[in-house]
Amino acid sequence: MTSITSVELNYLVFRYLQESGFIHSAFALGYEAGINKCSIDGNLVPPGALVTVVQKGLQYLEMEANLSNNDTDIDEDFSFLQPLDLITKDVHELRQIIKDKRKSLVKDKEKDKDLDKELESERGRVREKERRESEVERGRAREKERLEREKERVEREKERLEREKERLEREKEHEKDRDKIEKDKEREKQHENFTDRDMVMDQDEKVHANQGENGVFGGPEPMDISTTSTSQSCEISSSDVTILQGHTSEVCACAWNPTGSLLASGSGDSTARIWPIADGSSRSGGQSGPLNVLVLKHVKGRTNEKSKDVTTLDWNGDGTLLATGSYDGQARIWSTNGELRSTLSKHKGPIFSLKWNKKGDYLLTGSCDKTAIVWDVKAEEWKQQFEFHSGPTLDVDWRNNVSFATSSTDNMIYVCKIGETRPIKTFAGHQGEVNCVKWDPTGSLLASCSDDITAKIWSMKQDKYVYDLREHSKEIYTIRWSPTGPGTNNPNQQLVLASASFDSTVKLWDVELGKLICSLNGHREPVYSVAFSPNGEYLASGSLDKSMHIWSLKEGKIVKTYTGNGGIFEVCWNKEGDKIAACFANNTVCVLDFRM
């Protein structure tokens, strides 16, 4: 704001006193204020200047007051006019000056607003850029995940095509060999007793020469039991083999009914089948087609739809219900006469594992959607979903009727309990996908195996593994506990853990010491399945080399072997221990009569 100086004010008062005739007062003020020394040119100051300034000031104050009331955008302390303007300009000129200055002020404010808008726009562009970059990053992550899933699907399809190619080749060979087998059958029967006796003696001599007097469990050091070429005496006679035909794609899973003579199988052809198997020796040696078999269709119309692959199955404890898990994410419950009782739908991905609890009131499923679900079978609805893993759930196993373990591609193992919202135990230690988890017969120890080439034994009493079993050279696909030791039907025998690996071996472990007992080296390709006989004396192993070996655990050697026409995905014993089922990649299921 422009201000008037004391010198200028003194001069205006001096002129006012002179013009009003107050000569003495004017003289006294001029003398005391030093008017004659000031630099003001009196000729420029019009008569009555002081009165004019006072009047103009009043007008100016009135105008300012009016402006403040009418325009809230203008600053209260802003001065539009200079003192000289008030003296030398009339009202209209002053108003024009004010108008011009207001326009200038409005323009400045609009410039400020435009600048603020530009800044806000720039901030918006930065935020939008960050949002887009975040969206692109999420899109990349989703695309990467999609590509990985697609890669898995392509690998699976590739594996299926290779199995199909292998099946077709074997069928051609099988056709050629069939006539020859029929011709040789009678000759084989004539020489069977003599050859068996001769070869068994020969094999026993070789084994005793290599092993000395100690059995497998006798020596302090672990043994490598290598049987790359098995004696003819070990070959299971074709008269002791029943081949079950009917599936139109590879057979992935099989399970004996725990109470009756029924065998269930699950296939990539979108069906499960229940086969009635006669008690005692088959002595048929023939092919068994669809006679009396129950076909449990998982899809209406055409079969071999890949989304309906039957991936896993399990009988309940009393053998009255069969549960199947499918690639479509649904679990289904069937009666022994093939009636579909329930369809359990909640998973958003393929079911990889499925187990009944001992009581039979709950069914547990593990899925590619990273979750496990406990189903209330009687209510036909899910009781609780467990969402702890960050990758697909690969295996589940009940510890007792209300708690269980789950394993996943995320390398983790969780022990869960119905009603609890968090795991009651977390086992971290594997460095690769955990393919399988199994509780020992008493539910006190948990065994696990992984793509990190190790098997581990865990206890609920501690967080770290009890034993780290490192003897395999490739991924370990599955593990099984022997039905021996405390809490089993064979309490006086030692508890043993068997592990089957892509390195073509099966290894047996002393779980009390965490040491290798022996390595069973009879296969030439990855071993996908192992199963102990109910009495704990024998172990069956099935491999992609198309052969199934039966090992005597006491002697540590192959006592029987059978070679089929496709890779073997699963082997299992019936409750009596006199029959073994094996499911093959060439769409067949074989039942072998076993007697020693």
Protein Blocks (a to p, Z undefined) as FASTA:
>chain_A
ZZddfklmmmmmmmmmmmnopaklmmmmmmmnommmpcbdfklpcghklmmmmmmmmmmm
mmmmmmmmmmmkbcfklcfbdfklmmmpcfklmmmmmmmmmmmmmmmmmmmmmmmmmmmm
mmmmmmmmmmmmmmmmmmmmmmmmmmmmmmmmmmmmmmmmmmmmmmmmmmmmmmmmmmmm
mmmmmmmmmmmmmmmmmmmmmmmmmmmmmnombdfklpmbdcddddfbccfklpccfklp
ccdehiacdcfbdcddfkbccdcdddfkopacdddddehjfklopacdfehiacddfbeh
jehilklocfbdcddfkopaccdddfkopacdddfkopafbdcdfbfcdcfbdcddfkop
accdddfkopacdddfklopafbdcdfbfbdcfbdcdfblmbccdddfkopacdddehia
bdfbdcdfbabdcfbdcddfkopaccdddfkopacdddfkbmbdfbdcdfbfbdcfbdcd
dfedehiablmbccddddddfkopacdddfknopafbdcdfbfbdcfbdcddfklpaccd
ddfkopacdddfklopafbdcddfbdcfbdcddfkopaccdddfkopacdddddZZ
